[in-house]
């Protein structure tokens, strides 16, 4: 991934997701954060990705919630 970003370019989905996942190196992170300070379009897209990731984590946690018990064995056909 290139560390270069023209001012009028928008961030790619990959770059935004990698930022949220903490997968960018320091110079890439600084570059992306600088861009986000001045670009409403990319900032909105980043917020949408963050919200989607939050919903996914909540969904995954709900699936693995130990307080949810499996139905009795005879109910498997329901």
C-alpha distances in whole Angstrom, upper triangle without the diagonal:
4,7,9,10,14,17,18,15,15,12,11,13,10,8,12,13,11,12,16,15,14,11,9,10,13,12,9,12,14,12,12,16,17,16,18,21,21,20,23,21,18,20,22,19,18,22,22,20,21,25,24,22,25,28,26,27,30,31,30,32,35,35,35,38,40,43,43,45,45,48,51,51,54,51,49,50,50
4,5,8,11,14,16,13,14,12,12,14,12,10,14,15,13,14,17,18,16,14,11,11,13,10,8,12,13,11,11,15,15,14,17,20,20,19,22,21,18,20,23,20,19,23,24,21,23,26,26,25,28,30,29,29,33,34,33,35,38,38,38,41,43,46,46,48,49,52,55,55,57,55,52,53,53
4,7,10,13,15,13,14,12,13,15,13,11,14,16,13,13,17,17,15,13,10,9,10,7,6,9,10,7,9,12,12,12,15,17,18,18,21,20,17,19,22,20,18,22,23,21,22,26,26,25,27,30,29,30,33,34,33,35,38,38,39,41,44,46,46,49,49,52,56,56,58,56,53,55,54
4,7,10,12,10,12,11,12,16,15,12,15,17,16,15,19,20,18,17,13,13,13,10,8,12,11,8,10,13,12,11,15,17,16,16,19,19,16,18,21,20,19,23,24,22,24,27,27,26,29,32,31,32,35,36,35,37,40,41,41,43,46,48,48,51,52,55,58,58,60,58,55,57,56
4,6,8,7,8,8,10,14,14,11,13,16,15,14,18,20,18,17,14,15,15,12,9,12,11,8,8,12,10,9,12,14,13,13,16,15,13,15,18,17,17,20,21,20,22,25,25,25,28,30,30,31,33,35,35,36,39,40,40,42,45,47,47,50,51,54,57,57,59,57,54,56,55
4,6,5,8,10,12,16,16,14,16,19,19,18,21,23,22,21,18,18,18,15,13,15,14,10,11,14,12,9,13,14,13,12,16,15,14,16,19,18,18,22,23,22,24,27,27,27,30,32,32,33,36,37,37,39,41,42,43,45,48,50,50,53,53,56,60,60,62,59,57,58,57
4,6,8,10,13,17,18,15,16,20,19,18,21,23,22,22,19,20,19,16,14,15,14,10,11,12,10,7,11,12,9,9,13,13,12,14,17,17,17,20,22,22,23,26,27,27,29,31,32,33,35,37,37,39,41,42,43,45,48,50,50,53,54,56,60,60,62,59,57,58,57
4,7,10,13,16,18,16,16,20,20,19,22,24,24,23,21,22,22,19,17,18,17,13,13,15,13,9,12,13,10,9,12,11,11,14,16,16,17,20,21,21,23,25,26,27,29,31,31,33,35,36,37,39,41,42,43,45,48,50,49,52,53,56,59,60,61,58,56,57,56
4,7,9,12,14,12,13,17,17,17,19,21,21,21,18,20,20,17,15,16,16,12,11,14,13,9,11,14,12,10,12,11,10,13,15,14,15,18,19,19,21,23,23,24,27,28,29,30,33,34,34,36,38,39,40,42,46,47,47,50,50,53,56,57,58,55,53,54,53
4,6,9,12,10,10,14,15,14,16,19,19,19,17,19,19,17,14,15,15,12,10,12,12,8,9,12,11,8,10,8,6,10,12,10,11,15,15,15,17,20,20,21,23,25,25,27,29,30,31,33,35,35,37,39,42,44,43,46,47,49,53,53,55,52,50,50,49
4,7,8,6,7,10,11,11,13,15,15,15,13,16,16,15,11,12,13,10,8,10,11,8,9,12,12,9,11,9,6,9,11,9,9,13,14,13,15,17,17,18,21,22,22,24,26,27,28,30,32,33,34,36,39,41,40,43,44,46,50,51,52,49,47,48,47
4,5,5,6,9,10,11,13,14,15,14,13,16,18,16,13,13,15,13,10,13,15,12,12,16,16,13,14,11,9,12,13,10,10,14,13,12,15,17,16,17,20,21,21,22,25,26,26,28,30,31,32,34,38,39,39,41,42,44,48,48,50,47,45,46,45
4,5,5,6,8,10,11,12,14,13,13,17,19,18,14,14,17,15,12,14,16,14,13,17,17,14,15,12,9,12,12,8,8,12,11,9,12,14,13,13,16,18,17,19,22,22,22,25,27,27,28,31,34,36,35,38,38,41,44,44,46,43,41,42,41
4,6,5,6,9,10,10,12,10,11,14,16,16,13,13,16,14,12,15,17,15,15,18,19,17,18,15,12,14,15,12,11,14,14,11,13,16,14,14,17,19,17,19,22,22,22,25,27,27,28,30,33,36,35,38,38,40,44,44,46,43,41,42,41
4,5,5,6,9,10,10,9,8,11,13,13,9,9,12,11,8,11,13,12,12,15,16,14,16,14,11,12,14,11,10,13,14,11,13,16,16,15,18,20,19,20,23,24,24,26,28,29,30,32,35,37,37,39,40,43,46,46,49,46,44,45,44
4,5,5,6,9,10,10,10,13,14,14,11,10,13,12,8,10,13,11,10,13,15,13,13,12,8,9,11,8,6,10,10,8,9,13,13,12,15,17,17,18,20,22,22,24,26,27,28,29,33,35,34,37,38,41,44,45,47,44,42,43,42
4,5,5,6,9,9,10,13,15,16,13,12,15,14,11,13,16,15,13,17,18,16,17,15,12,12,13,10,8,11,11,7,8,12,11,9,13,15,14,15,18,19,18,20,23,23,24,26,29,32,31,34,35,38,41,41,44,41,39,40,39
4,5,5,6,5,6,10,12,13,10,9,13,13,10,12,15,15,14,17,19,18,19,17,14,14,16,13,11,14,14,11,11,15,14,12,15,18,16,16,20,21,20,22,25,25,25,28,31,33,33,36,36,39,42,43,45,43,41,42,41
4,5,5,6,6,9,10,12,9,7,10,11,8,9,12,12,11,14,16,15,16,16,12,12,14,12,9,12,13,11,10,14,14,13,15,18,17,17,20,22,21,23,26,26,27,28,31,33,34,37,38,41,44,45,47,45,43,44,43
4,5,8,9,12,13,15,12,10,13,14,11,11,15,15,13,15,18,17,17,16,13,12,13,12,8,10,11,8,7,11,11,9,11,14,14,13,16,18,18,19,22,23,23,25,28,30,30,33,34,37,41,42,44,41,39,41,40
4,5,8,11,13,15,13,11,15,16,13,14,17,17,16,19,21,20,21,20,16,16,17,15,12,13,14,11,10,13,13,10,12,15,14,13,16,18,17,18,21,22,22,24,26,29,29,32,33,36,39,40,42,40,38,40,39
4,6,8,10,12,11,8,12,14,12,12,16,17,15,18,21,20,21,21,17,16,18,17,13,15,17,14,12,16,16,13,15,18,17,16,19,21,20,21,24,25,25,26,29,31,32,35,36,39,42,43,46,43,41,43,43
4,7,10,12,9,9,13,14,12,14,17,17,17,20,22,21,22,22,18,18,20,18,15,17,18,15,15,18,18,15,17,20,19,18,22,23,21,23,26,26,26,28,31,33,34,36,37,40,43,44,46,44,42,44,43
4,7,8,6,6,9,10,9,11,14,14,15,17,19,19,21,20,16,17,19,17,15,18,19,16,16,20,20,17,20,23,21,21,24,26,25,26,29,30,30,32,34,37,37,40,41,44,47,47,50,48,45,47,47
4,6,5,6,9,10,11,12,14,15,16,18,21,21,23,23,19,19,22,21,18,21,22,20,19,23,23,21,23,26,25,24,28,29,28,29,32,33,32,34,37,39,40,42,43,47,50,50,53,51,49,51,50
4,6,5,6,9,10,11,12,14,15,17,19,20,22,23,19,19,22,21,18,21,23,21,20,24,25,22,24,27,27,26,29,31,30,31,34,35,34,36,38,41,41,44,46,49,52,53,55,53,51,53,52
4,5,5,6,9,10,11,12,14,16,17,18,21,22,18,19,22,21,18,21,24,22,21,25,26,24,26,29,29,28,31,33,32,33,36,37,37,39,41,44,44,47,48,51,55,55,58,55,53,55,54
4,5,5,6,9,10,11,12,14,16,16,19,19,15,16,19,18,15,19,21,18,19,22,23,21,23,26,26,26,29,30,30,31,34,35,35,37,39,42,42,45,46,49,52,53,55,53,50,52,51
4,5,5,6,8,10,10,12,15,15,17,18,14,14,17,16,13,16,19,16,16,20,21,19,21,24,24,23,26,28,28,29,32,33,33,34,37,39,40,43,44,47,50,51,54,51,49,51,50
4,6,5,6,9,10,11,13,14,17,18,15,14,18,18,15,18,20,19,18,22,23,22,23,27,27,26,29,31,31,32,35,36,36,37,40,42,43,46,47,50,53,54,57,54,52,54,53
4,6,5,6,9,10,11,12,15,16,13,14,17,17,15,18,20,19,19,22,23,22,24,27,27,27,30,32,32,33,36,37,37,39,42,44,44,47,48,51,55,55,58,55,53,55,53
4,5,5,6,9,10,10,13,13,10,10,14,13,11,14,16,15,15,19,20,19,21,24,24,24,27,29,29,30,32,34,34,36,39,41,41,44,45,48,51,52,54,52,50,51,50
4,5,5,6,9,10,12,13,10,9,13,13,11,13,16,15,15,18,20,19,20,23,24,24,26,28,29,29,32,34,34,35,38,40,40,44,45,48,51,52,55,52,50,52,50
4,5,5,7,9,12,14,11,11,15,15,13,16,19,18,18,21,23,22,24,27,27,27,30,32,32,33,36,37,38,39,42,43,44,47,49,52,55,56,58,55,54,55,54
4,5,6,6,9,10,8,9,12,13,12,14,17,16,17,20,21,21,23,26,26,27,29,31,32,33,35,37,37,39,42,43,43,47,48,51,54,55,57,54,52,54,52
4,5,5,7,9,6,5,9,10,9,11,14,14,14,17,18,19,20,22,23,24,26,28,29,30,32,34,35,36,39,40,40,44,45,48,51,53,55,51,50,51,50
4,6,8,11,9,8,11,13,12,13,16,17,16,19,21,21,22,25,26,27,28,30,31,32,34,36,37,38,41,42,43,46,48,50,54,55,57,54,53,54,52
4,7,9,9,9,12,13,13,15,17,18,19,21,23,23,24,27,28,29,31,33,34,35,37,38,40,40,44,45,45,48,50,52,56,57,59,56,54,56,54
4,5,6,6,9,10,11,12,14,16,17,18,20,21,23,25,26,27,29,30,32,33,35,36,38,39,42,43,43,47,48,50,54,55,57,53,52,53,51
4,6,5,6,8,10,10,12,14,15,16,18,20,21,22,24,26,27,28,30,31,33,35,36,37,41,41,41,45,46,48,52,53,55,51,50,51,49
4,5,5,6,9,10,11,13,14,16,17,19,20,21,23,25,26,27,29,30,32,33,35,36,40,41,40,43,44,47,50,51,53,49,48,48,47
4,5,5,6,9,10,10,12,14,15,16,18,20,21,22,24,26,27,28,30,31,33,34,38,39,39,42,43,45,49,50,51,48,46,47,46
4,5,5,6,9,10,10,12,14,15,16,18,20,21,23,24,26,27,29,30,32,33,36,37,37,40,42,44,48,49,51,47,46,47,45
4,5,5,6,9,10,11,12,14,15,17,18,20,21,23,24,26,27,29,30,31,35,36,35,39,40,42,46,47,49,45,44,45,43
4,5,5,6,9,10,11,12,14,15,17,18,20,21,23,24,26,27,29,30,34,35,34,37,38,40,44,45,47,43,42,43,41
4,5,5,6,9,10,10,12,14,15,16,18,20,21,22,24,26,27,28,32,33,33,36,37,40,43,44,46,43,41,43,41
4,5,5,6,9,10,10,12,14,15,16,18,20,21,22,24,26,27,30,31,31,34,35,38,42,43,45,42,40,41,39
4,5,5,6,9,10,11,12,14,15,16,18,20,21,23,25,25,29,30,29,33,34,36,40,41,42,39,38,39,37
4,5,5,6,9,10,10,12,14,15,16,18,20,21,23,24,28,29,28,31,32,35,38,39,41,38,36,37,36
4,5,5,6,9,10,11,12,14,15,16,18,20,21,22,26,27,27,30,31,34,38,39,41,38,36,38,36
4,5,5,6,9,10,11,12,14,15,16,18,20,21,24,25,25,28,29,32,36,37,39,36,34,36,34
4,5,5,6,9,10,10,12,14,15,17,19,20,24,24,24,27,28,30,34,35,36,33,32,33,31
4,5,5,6,9,10,10,12,14,15,17,18,22,23,23,26,27,29,33,34,36,33,31,33,32
4,5,5,6,9,10,11,12,14,16,16,20,21,21,24,25,28,32,33,35,32,31,33,31
4,5,5,6,9,10,10,12,14,15,19,20,19,22,23,26,29,31,33,29,28,30,28
4,5,5,6,9,10,11,12,14,18,19,18,21,22,24,28,29,31,28,27,28,27
4,5,5,6,9,10,11,12,15,17,17,20,21,24,28,29,31,28,27,29,28
4,5,5,6,9,10,10,14,15,14,18,19,22,26,27,30,27,26,28,26
4,5,5,6,9,10,14,15,13,16,17,20,23,25,27,24,23,24,23
4,5,5,6,9,12,14,13,16,16,19,23,24,26,24,22,24,23
4,5,5,6,9,11,11,14,16,19,22,24,26,24,23,25,24
4,5,5,9,9,8,12,13,16,20,22,24,21,20,23,21
4,6,9,10,8,11,11,14,18,19,21,19,17,20,19
4,6,9,8,10,11,15,18,19,22,20,19,22,21
4,5,6,9,11,14,17,19,22,20,20,22,21
4,5,7,10,13,16,18,21,19,19,22,21
4,6,10,12,15,18,20,18,19,22,21
4,7,9,12,15,17,15,16,19,17
4,6,9,12,14,13,13,16,15
4,7,8,11,9,9,13,12
4,6,8,6,7,11,10
4,6,6,8,11,11
4,5,6,9,11
4,6,7,9
4,5,6
4,6
4
